[in-house]
């Protein structure tokens, strides 16, 4: 999945969950390759990021013991924008 598609999917999933999301496509940091842009969610500005993230997978082996395995995969997530704009 490319970065633009990740942004679209994040917005779609947030709206599907019932959040009021307004896209701010012109608000993208060109010098930060992980930054996809910004959105307003319920009046709060969030930055959408996209990069590899570690996910911990829980697996049950053949002996019935649980084990953890870390997997690195791309993910999109939102963080509140605390800048003074």
C-alpha positions in Angstrom: 0.0 0.0 0.0 1.4 3.4 -0.9 1.3 6.4 1.4 -1.6 8.2 -0.4 -3.8 5.0 -0.2 -2.9 4.7 3.5 -4.2 8.2 4.1 -7.4 7.4 2.3 -7.9 4.2 4.2 -7.3 5.8 7.5 -9.9 8.5 6.8 -12.4 6.0 5.6 -12.0 3.8 8.7 -12.3 6.8 11.0 -15.5 7.9 9.3 -16.8 4.3 9.3 -16.3 4.3 13.1 -18.5 7.4 13.3 -16.0 10.2 13.7 -16.4 13.5 11.9 -13.2 13.7 9.9 -12.3 16.7 7.7 -9.2 16.2 5.4 -6.6 19.0 5.3 -4.7 17.8 2.2 -2.6 21.0 1.7 -1.2 20.5 5.2 1.6 18.0 4.5 5.2 18.3 5.7 7.3 17.9 2.5 10.5 17.3 4.5 9.0 14.4 6.4 8.4 11.2 4.3 6.4 9.6 7.1 3.9 12.5 7.2 0.8 11.9 5.1 -1.0 15.1 6.0 -3.5 16.4 8.6 -7.1 15.9 9.5 -9.5 17.5 11.9 -11.4 15.0 14.0 -14.2 16.4 16.1 -12.4 19.8 16.0 -8.9 18.5 17.0 -6.1 18.5 14.5 -4.2 15.2 14.0 -1.2 14.4 11.8 -1.4 11.1 9.9 1.9 9.1 9.8 2.9 6.0 7.7 6.0 3.9 8.4 7.1 0.5 9.6 5.8 -0.4 13.0 6.4 -3.4 15.2 3.4 -5.6 15.9 3.6 -8.4 18.5 1.9 -11.5 17.3 0.8 -14.2 19.8 1.1 -17.7 18.5 0.2 -21.1 20.0 2.8 -23.7 19.0 2.2 -27.5 18.7 2.9 -28.1 22.4 0.2 -25.7 23.5 2.7 -23.0 24.7 2.1 -19.4 23.8 4.9 -17.5 22.2 5.4 -14.0 20.9 6.8 -13.0 17.6 7.6 -9.5 16.5 6.6 -8.5 13.0 7.6 -5.3 11.2 5.0 -4.0 8.8 3.8 -0.7 7.5 1.0 1.1 9.4 -0.8 4.4 9.4 -1.6 6.1 12.6 -2.7 9.5 13.9 -1.1 11.8 16.5 -2.5 15.0 17.8 -0.8 18.1 16.4 0.3 20.2 19.3 1.9 23.0 17.3 0.9 26.6 18.0 -0.7 27.2 14.6 
